[in-house]
Amino acid sequence: MTLNKSKGLNVGSFINSHSRKRIYDLHKVYETIKTDIIIKIYTVISSTESSGNKTLI
């Protein structure tokens, strides 16, 4: 009885840690995409600002 119980707990904790890892991986992917988008937006803004400054001068 106790052996089965501990086995069940091990399986449960394994599934739990596995799903947690998958959620963490998804979060990492999301963070990477977000950073990439922010860098692209910043690049566009800075390039338009520099060209705008040239026309002002």
Sequence and secondary structure as in RCSB ss.txt:
>XXXX:A:sequence
MTLNKSKGLNVGSFINSHSRKRIYDLHKVYETIKTDIIIKIYTVISSTESSGNKTLI
>XXXX:A:secstr
 HHHHHHHHHHHHHHHHHHHHHHHHHHHHHHHHHHHHHHHHHHHHHHHHHHHHHHH 
